[in-house]
Amino acid sequence: MISSSFYYRVGIAGAGAFAEFLAGALAPLPSFHLAAVAGRTDAKRRRVLDAYLRRKPKSDDVREYREAEELIADPHVDIVILTTPPHLHAPLTKQALEKGKHVLLEKPGALAAEKLHANMELANRRQRALAVNLVLRYHPLVEAVKQLIHHALLGTVDYASLHNAAHRVAQGHWFWDERQSGGIFIEHGVHFFEVGRHWFGEAAEARGFALTNTDGTRPRVGATVIHEQGGRHIPVHYYHGFTMDPAAPESTHWDIHTTRGRITLDGWIPMQLSVSGLVSADEAACIDNLLDAIPKQPSASAIEQIGQAANRLLSSTAPSDAPRILYERTVALSDRHGWYEASAQARFLDFCRLIENPNERGLVTMEDAIADIALAESCTVAEKLSPAR
């Protein structure tokens, strides 16, 4: 991702764990200067400031506010990053845009697609940049899977599934109040719907379910979405479960079945990609060259390297009657936290390009974010299914 030559004074509104992560992840970027942080407690604000100052120790004059509205009103803030609970995203975005700020929203950006669409229109009228912080498409393994699918190097996709097993969230947390979070698909699932739409095409049909615990929480949800791509329908099942013991390792796994093989991707921040199937010698060489282009060290420009390799190596690939051989290869990355930071940096730099060039659309557009929420809404069920006793 091309670095920005501009210098932005950024305010982070909402001082939770993700705000702390972002402050540290974005601090090394020359374009990022933390000008203000808003949070309800001194301790939370301090954690965000400390994460920033550890990476940029000579910084000073970071103003502190208790309320997000106070930060939004600060005339010295150019960009507002909103990391508040989801039910506050839409009203705070509207306030920030009306104050002339550019806004980078933590996902989902609103509890309903129509609210996010209204703010997109407001941003257009005010000529302000607005984006949702959906980071997975800025990861090189996600981009590599896209190239494998779109160039049909293992044939066409027949079926795919996403299994996301996450740690339990503490009882009483706003996450469980769907009036604040929107539910798992809206608060969390939009990340994966964005990837699914990117790989498999837009949703033609969708149906979801949710299982309710005796305490009223709905920690297990699933949906089957029929994506449509090139006239073909691709069924994809999405499952999210926030039920795991905090001491157990979390697990996120994509499994993609094609007419000639299989692609698997492991990790919420993807860390391992496996490819297997019957391919021609030319296809095997193309896959090898594509996988060889994946950087081994975290980099905010990683997806650009994958895209360049794909343009160079795959443009001449076409269906062939040549004999096929069994192909198997796995690429494993290290430094999960570093790759998470690199993806967040790439998203922020992409956002900066929207500010600097009104003709830019960005990799993940507002239309994408709106479509993700709309799909999440269609998969969020009103009825509560209780487990069998």
C-alpha positions in Angstrom: 0.0 0.0 0.0 1.5 3.4 -1.0 2.5 5.4 2.0 0.7 8.7 2.6 2.9 11.9 2.4 0.3 13.7 4.5 0.2 14.1 8.3 -3.1 13.5 10.0 -4.2 14.4 13.5 -6.3 11.5 14.6 -8.8 11.2 17.5 -9.8 7.7 18.7 -13.3 7.7 20.3 -13.9 4.7 22.4 -11.0 3.4 24.6 -11.5 -0.4 24.7 -9.1 -3.2 23.7 -9.4 -2.6 20.0 -8.6 1.1 20.4 -5.5 0.1 22.4 -4.5 -2.2 19.6 -5.0 0.4 16.8 -3.1 3.1 18.7 -0.1 0.9 18.8 -0.5 -0.6 15.3 -0.8 2.8 13.6 1.8 4.7 15.6 4.7 3.7 13.3 3.0 5.3 10.3 4.5 8.8 9.6 1.0 9.9 8.5 -0.6 9.0 11.9 -0.5 11.3 14.9 -2.7 10.6 17.8 -4.1 13.9 18.8 -6.9 12.9 21.1 -8.5 9.9 22.8 -12.0 9.6 24.4 -13.0 7.0 26.9 -15.1 6.8 30.0 -12.3 6.0 32.5 -8.8 7.3 33.1 -7.5 3.8 33.1 -8.8 2.9 29.7 -7.6 6.2 28.1 -4.2 5.6 29.7 -3.9 2.1 28.1 -4.6 3.6 24.7 -2.0 6.4 25.2 0.6 3.9 26.5 0.2 1.7 23.5 0.8 4.7 21.2 3.7 6.1 23.2 5.5 2.8 23.3 5.8 3.0 19.5 6.1 6.8 19.2 7.7 7.8 22.5 8.5 11.4 21.6 4.9 12.4 21.0 3.1 14.7 23.3 0.0 16.9 23.5 -2.5 14.0 23.2 -5.7 15.4 24.6 -8.1 13.3 26.7 -11.9 13.4 26.7 -14.5 11.4 28.6 -17.2 11.7 25.9 -16.9 10.9 22.2 -18.9 14.1 21.4 -16.2 16.2 23.0 -13.5 14.6 20.8 -15.6 15.1 17.7 -15.9 18.8 18.5 -12.1 19.2 18.8 -11.0 21.5 15.9 -7.5 20.1 16.0 -8.7 16.6 14.9 -8.7 15.8 11.2 -9.8 12.1 11.4 -12.1 10.4 13.9 -11.7 6.7 14.4 -14.8 5.3 16.1 -14.2 2.2 18.2 -17.4 2.6 20.4 -20.0 -0.2 20.7 -21.9 -0.6 17.4 -25.2 1.1 18.4 -23.2 4.4 18.7 -21.6 4.1 15.3 -24.3 5.7 13.1 -25.2 8.7 15.3 -21.5 9.5 16.2 -20.6 9.2 12.5 -23.3 11.7 11.6 -22.0 14.1 14.2 -18.4 13.8 13.0 -19.2 14.3 9.4 -21.3 17.4 10.2 -18.3 18.7 12.1 -16.2 18.3 8.9 -14.2 15.2 10.1 -13.1 12.3 8.0 -14.3 9.1 9.7 -12.9 5.6 9.9 -15.4 3.3 11.6 -14.9 0.1 13.4 -17.1 -2.6 12.0 -20.0 -2.9 11.5 -20.4 0.9 11.1 -24.1 0.8 12.0 -26.7 -1.6 13.2 -28.6 -1.4 9.8 -27.5 -1.1 6.2 -29.9 1.9 5.7 -28.2 3.8 8.5 -24.7 3.3 7.0 -26.0 4.2 3.5 -27.4 7.5 4.9 -24.0 8.3 6.4 -22.3 7.5 3.1 -24.6 9.9 1.3 -23.8 12.6 4.0 -20.1 12.0 3.6 -20.4 12.4 -0.2 -22.3 15.7 0.3 -19.8 17.0 2.8 -16.9 15.7 0.7 -15.4 13.8 3.6 -13.9 10.3 3.5 -15.8 7.6 5.3 -14.8 3.9 5.5 -15.4 0.8 7.7 -12.4 -0.9 9.3 -12.8 -4.3 7.6 -9.2 -5.5 7.5 -9.2 -9.1 6.3 -9.0 -8.4 2.6 -5.8 -6.5 3.3 -4.1 -9.8 4.2 -2.0 -11.6 1.6 -3.4 -15.1 2.2 -6.9 -13.8 1.6 -5.8 -12.2 -1.6 -4.0 -15.4 -2.7 -7.2 -17.4 -2.2 -9.0 -14.8 -4.4 -6.5 -15.3 -7.2 -6.7 -19.1 -7.0 -10.5 -18.9 -7.2 -10.9 -16.2 -9.8 -8.4 -17.8 -12.1 -10.0 -21.3 -11.5 -6.6 -22.9 -11.0 -8.3 -25.8 -9.2 -11.4 -25.6 -11.2 -14.6 -23.9 -10.2 -15.9 -23.7 -6.6 -18.7 -26.1 -5.6 -19.1 -25.4 -1.9 -17.3 -23.6 1.0 -17.6 -23.2 4.7 -16.4 -20.9 7.4 -16.0 -22.2 11.0 -15.2 -19.5 13.6 -14.9 -20.8 17.2 -14.1 -17.9 19.6 -13.8 -17.4 23.3 -16.8 -16.8 25.5 -17.5 -13.1 26.1 -18.2 -12.2 29.8 -21.9 -12.2 30.8 -23.2 -8.7 31.0 -21.0 -7.4 28.3 -22.7 -5.1 25.7 -21.8 -7.8 23.1 -24.8 -9.9 24.3 -27.3 -7.0 24.2 -28.4 -7.1 20.6 -29.8 -3.6 20.9 -26.2 -2.5 21.2 -24.3 -5.1 19.2 -26.9 -6.1 16.5 -26.0 -9.8 17.3 -23.1 -11.9 16.2 -23.6 -11.7 12.5 -23.8 -7.9 12.5 -21.1 -7.2 15.1 -18.7 -9.9 14.1 -19.8 -11.8 11.0 -19.5 -8.8 8.6 -15.7 -9.5 8.5 -16.3 -12.9 6.9 -19.2 -11.9 4.7 -16.9 -9.3 3.2 -14.4 -12.0 2.4 -17.1 -14.4 1.2 -18.6 -11.8 -1.2 -15.1 -11.0 -2.5 -14.3 -14.7 -3.2 -17.7 -16.1 -4.2 -19.8 -13.2 -5.5 -22.9 -11.4 -4.2 -25.5 -13.2 -2.1 -28.5 -14.4 -4.0 -30.2 -16.1 -1.0 -29.5 -16.3 2.7 -31.0 -18.1 5.7 -29.7 -18.1 9.3 -30.2 -19.7 12.7 -29.3 -18.9 16.3 -29.3 -21.1 19.4 -30.2 -19.5 22.7 -28.7 -20.4 26.1 -30.8 -20.4 29.3 -29.3 -17.0 30.2 -30.9 -15.5 27.0 -27.6 -15.1 25.1 -27.3 -16.5 21.6 -23.6 -17.6 21.4 -24.0 -20.0 18.4 -25.2 -18.8 15.1 -25.0 -20.1 11.5 -26.2 -19.3 8.1 -26.2 -20.7 4.6 -25.7 -18.2 1.9 -26.1 -18.9 -1.8 -23.5 -16.7 -3.6 -23.6 -16.1 -7.3 -20.6 -15.8 -9.5 -20.4 -15.9 -13.3 -23.8 -17.4 -13.5 -22.9 -20.2 -11.0 -24.5 -20.6 -7.5 -22.1 -21.4 -4.7 -23.5 -22.5 -1.3 -21.4 -21.3 1.6 -22.1 -22.1 5.3 -21.0 -19.6 8.0 -20.8 -20.7 11.6 -19.8 -18.5 14.6 -19.6 -19.8 18.2 -18.5 -17.7 21.1 -18.5 -20.7 23.5 -14.8 -21.7 24.0 -13.0 -21.7 27.3 -10.7 -18.7 27.5 -7.7 -21.0 28.1 -8.4 -23.0 24.9 -7.0 -21.9 21.5 -9.5 -20.2 19.2 -10.1 -21.6 15.8 -11.1 -20.0 12.5 -11.1 -22.2 9.4 -12.2 -21.7 5.7 -12.7 -24.9 3.7 -13.3 -24.4 -0.1 -14.1 -27.4 -2.3 -13.6 -27.1 -6.0 -14.1 -29.4 -9.0 -10.5 -30.5 -8.9 -9.3 -29.9 -5.3 -9.5 -28.1 -2.1 -8.3 -24.8 -0.5 -8.1 -24.3 3.2 -7.2 -21.2 5.2 -6.6 -21.2 8.9 -6.7 -18.4 11.4 -8.9 -15.4 12.3 -5.8 -13.4 11.2 -4.9 -16.0 8.5 -1.7 -17.8 9.2 -1.8 -20.9 7.0 -2.9 -21.6 3.5 -3.1 -25.1 2.0 -3.8 -26.0 -1.6 -4.3 -29.5 -3.0 -5.8 -31.0 -6.2 -5.3 -32.1 -9.8 -3.6 -29.4 -11.9 -1.7 -29.2 -15.2 2.0 -28.4 -15.1 1.3 -24.9 -16.2 -1.3 -24.4 -13.4 1.1 -25.9 -10.9 3.8 -23.4 -11.9 1.3 -20.5 -11.7 0.2 -21.6 -8.2 3.8 -21.9 -7.1 4.7 -18.5 -8.4 1.7 -17.0 -6.7 2.4 -18.6 -3.4 6.1 -17.7 -3.7 5.1 -14.0 -3.9 3.5 -14.1 -0.4 5.8 -12.0 1.8 7.3 -13.9 4.8 7.5 -10.8 7.0 4.5 -8.6 7.9 4.0 -5.8 5.4 1.3 -3.2 4.7 2.1 -3.6 1.0 1.7 -7.4 1.0 -1.5 -7.5 -1.1 0.0 -5.3 -3.8 2.8 -7.8 -4.1 0.3 -10.6 -4.6 -1.7 -8.6 -7.1 1.4 -7.8 -9.1 2.4 -11.5 -9.2 -1.1 -12.5 -10.3 -1.1 -10.0 -13.1 2.3 -11.1 -14.2 1.9 -14.9 -13.9 -1.8 -15.7 -14.4 -2.9 -13.5 -17.3 -2.2 -16.3 -19.8 -3.7 -19.1 -17.8 -6.6 -20.8 -19.6 -8.4 -24.1 -19.3 -6.3 -26.9 -20.7 -6.6 -30.5 -21.8 -3.0 -31.2 -20.7 -2.4 -34.2 -18.3 -2.9 -33.3 -14.6 -0.9 -34.2 -11.6 -1.6 -34.2 -7.9 -0.5 -30.9 -6.4 -0.1 -30.2 -2.6 1.5 -27.2 -0.9 1.1 -25.4 2.4 2.3 -21.8 3.2 2.6 -21.0 6.9 3.3 -17.5 8.2 4.6 -16.5 11.6 4.1 -13.4 13.8 0.3 -13.3 13.9 0.3 -10.0 15.8 2.6 -8.4 13.2 0.3 -9.4 10.4 -2.7 -8.1 12.3 -0.9 -4.8 12.6 0.1 -4.8 8.9 -3.5 -5.3 7.8 -4.7 -2.5 10.0 -2.0 -0.2 8.7 -2.9 -1.1 5.1 -6.6 -0.3 5.8 -5.6 3.1 7.3 -3.3 4.0 4.4 -6.1 3.0 2.0 -8.4 5.3 3.9 -5.9 8.1 3.6 -5.9 7.7 -0.2 -9.6 8.5 -0.1 -8.9 11.8 1.7 -6.1 12.7 -0.7 -7.8 11.8 -4.0 -11.6 12.0 -4.2 -11.6 9.8 -7.3 -10.2 6.9 -5.2 -12.7 4.2 -4.1 -10.4 2.1 -1.9 -10.1 -1.7 -1.8 -13.0 -2.2 0.6 -15.6 0.4 -0.4 -18.6 1.8 1.5 -20.8 -0.1 -0.9 -19.1 -3.3 0.2 -19.6 -2.4 3.9 -23.3 -1.7 3.3 -23.7 -5.0 1.4 -22.0 -6.8 4.3 -24.4 -5.4 6.9 -27.4 -6.1 4.6 -26.3 -9.8 4.3 -25.8 -9.9 8.1 -29.3 -8.5 8.7 -30.8 -11.2 6.4 -29.0 -13.9 8.4 -30.0 -12.6 11.8 -33.1 -14.4 13.0 -35.7 -12.9 15.2 -36.9 -16.2 16.8 -34.8 -17.8 19.5 -34.2 -21.5 19.2 -33.5 -23.1 22.6 -31.1 -26.2 22.7 -32.8 -29.5 23.3 -32.8 -30.6 26.9 
